[in-house]
Amino acid sequence: MQGNNLQSNNRLGTVDIHFTTTAVHGTLILERELEEADLTKLIEQIDEDLVLSADMPRDDFLVSVYVGKDVGFYSDEYFAEENNESLDFDDDDEA
């Protein structure tokens, strides 16, 4: 399953969810720290809204939680543009 942004009034972070035959694994990356009670509520909400709604049998929902910040978004298109720009610079050097 692809990652989903967790939102209310402001962005909290990103979650990636992966289903196996016996368990569901989640990686939750928060952009700020949450109180333990808020964190467990958030994980329960993810379980109810995303995991259980997938209607996949599972024995457990295992979640790793990290706190970090977004430093960028990269894609094949980004790297293609970077490669084209570096080719343009090479042409200028030869002139």
N, C-alpha and C positions, 0 to 999 in steps of 0.2 A: 504494500500500500504506500502511496506517496505521502510525503510530509504534509502536514496541515499547520497553518498558522493558528495560534490560540489567541482569540481576541475578545475583549469586552469593549471598554471605552478606549483602551490603549493596548498595544501589542505586548504580550507576555513572553512569547517565545515560539519555538517550533517543536513539533513532535513527529518522529518517524516511527511507524508501526510495521512490524514484520510478523506474519503468521507462519507458524510451523504446524506440524500435525498434532502436537500435544500442548503447546503453549503459544502465547503471544508475547513478543518482545517489543518494548517501547524505549525509545531514547528521547528524553525530554530536555531541551536546551532552553533555559529561562534567561531572559535579558536582565533580570534583577532577582534578588533573593526574596523568597516568600516565607512567611511564618509556617511552621510545620502543619498547623491546622488548615491553612489555606492551600498548602501543597497537597495534602491528602484529599481535600475537596476537589482540587483540580484533576488529580489522577482518577478519582471516582467519576468525574464528569467525562473525562476522556474515555474511560471504560464504558460508561453508559452510552455516550453519543457516537463513538467511533468503533470501539471493539465489539461490543454486544450487537450493535446494529449490522455488523458484517455477517451475523448469523453463522459463525464458524465455531465448531465445538472446540473447547480448550480446557485444560486443567488449571492453568495459572496465567496471570498477566504480570510479567516481570518488567519493571521500569527502572532504567538508569537515568538519574537526574543530574544535569550540569548547569552551572551558571556561567554565562559568557556574554559576549557582545557580537553583533553582526559587523563583520569587517568588509563584506563585499559579496557580490553575486556574480558567478562566472558561468559561462556556457561556451559551447563550440563556436557560436557566432562571435563572442567576445575575443576568443583566441584567433579566429580567422581575421578579424579586424586588426588585432595586434600584429599578426604576421604580415599583413598587407602594409601597415604603417612602417614596420621595420624594413621591408623591402624598399619603400620609398626613401627612407633615410640612406640606405646603401647606395641608391642611385645618385643622391646628392653628394656623397663622399667621392664618387668616381669622377665627377665633373670638374 
